[in-house]
């Protein structure tokens, strides 16, 4: 079933999917081939749908964002058949207060001096466009519906997909 979502409903779906999945494939240099991508943990998604990541100022990703701030994020949760693709613009922050708010012990693995390390930055991605795919009944029910459709030669409504108009 195709279902575009608007405004509050779109924002709620975006936040829900990102929180459920939490790891994105973060893609930069969208106009060059090959695309530059890497997995990134989402530190937070705020009430406006902005996604926040901790990154090193010395990373290729940061250098690429300084040249072109357009990015794409892919999220996939195969176990629950939930997926979302987000286009947006990235902004890099060095503000220590923001770093302190988003810091987690896991981030320490990448920074020798912890959250006071001069290389620590925060990237905020502001979504401009998103598309989602989501099962409406959960994976088990969806698989049963697909099997029934295959057996009886019918089509089945196993999920929803659509544009998130933020």
Residue pairs with C-beta under 8 A, 6 or more apart in sequence:
1 136
1 157
1 159
1 160
1 161
2 160
2 161
2 162
3 160
3 161
3 162
4 162
4 163
4 164
4 165
5 13
5 162
5 163
5 164
5 165
6 165
7 165
7 166
10 130
10 164
10 165
10 166
11 48
11 49
11 164
11 166
13 132
13 134
13 164
14 45
14 49
14 84
14 86
14 127
14 130
14 132
14 164
14 166
15 45
15 47
15 49
17 75
17 82
17 84
17 132
17 134
18 24
18 42
18 45
18 51
18 75
18 84
19 45
20 77
20 80
20 82
21 75
21 76
21 77
21 82
21 84
22 41
22 42
23 39
23 40
23 41
23 42
23 75
24 39
24 40
24 42
24 51
24 73
24 74
24 75
24 86
25 37
25 38
25 39
25 40
25 73
25 74
25 75
26 37
26 38
26 39
26 40
26 53
26 61
26 71
26 73
27 35
27 36
27 37
27 71
27 72
27 73
27 74
28 35
28 36
28 37
28 60
28 61
28 64
28 65
28 68
28 71
28 90
29 35
29 36
29 64
29 67
29 68
30 68
30 70
30 71
30 72
31 68
31 70
36 60
36 61
36 64
38 61
40 53
40 55
41 53
41 54
41 106
42 51
42 52
42 53
43 52
43 53
43 54
43 102
43 104
43 107
43 122
44 51
44 52
44 101
44 102
45 51
45 52
46 52
49 126
49 127
49 166
50 124
50 125
50 126
50 127
51 73
51 86
51 88
51 124
51 125
51 127
52 98
52 102
52 122
52 123
52 124
52 125
53 122
53 123
53 125
54 99
54 102
54 103
54 104
54 107
54 110
54 120
54 121
54 122
54 123
55 61
55 62
55 92
55 121
55 122
55 123
56 62
56 110
56 111
56 119
56 120
56 121
57 92
57 94
57 118
57 119
57 120
57 121
58 119
61 123
62 92
62 121
62 123
65 71
65 90
65 92
65 123
66 92
69 89
69 90
69 91
70 87
70 88
70 89
70 90
71 87
71 88
71 89
71 90
71 125
72 85
72 86
72 87
72 88
73 85
73 86
73 88
73 125
74 83
74 84
74 85
74 86
75 82
75 83
75 84
75 85
75 86
76 82
76 83
77 83
79 139
80 135
80 138
80 139
81 133
81 134
81 135
81 139
81 142
81 159
82 132
82 133
82 134
82 135
83 132
83 133
83 134
84 130
84 131
84 132
84 133
84 164
85 130
85 131
85 132
86 125
86 127
86 129
86 130
87 127
87 128
87 129
87 130
88 125
88 126
88 127
88 128
88 129
89 125
89 126
89 128
90 123
90 124
90 125
90 126
91 123
91 124
91 126
92 121
92 122
92 123
93 99
93 121
93 122
93 123
93 124
94 120
94 121
94 122
95 122
96 116
98 122
99 115
99 120
99 121
99 122
100 115
102 122
103 115
107 115
107 120
108 114
108 115
111 117
111 119
111 120
127 164
127 166
128 166
129 163
129 164
129 166
130 163
130 164
130 166
131 161
131 162
131 163
131 164
132 160
132 161
132 162
132 164
133 159
133 160
133 161
134 159
134 160
134 161
135 141
135 142
135 158
135 159
135 160
136 157
136 158
136 159
136 160
137 145
137 158
137 159
142 158
142 159
145 156
145 157
145 158
146 156
146 158
148 154
148 156
149 155
149 156
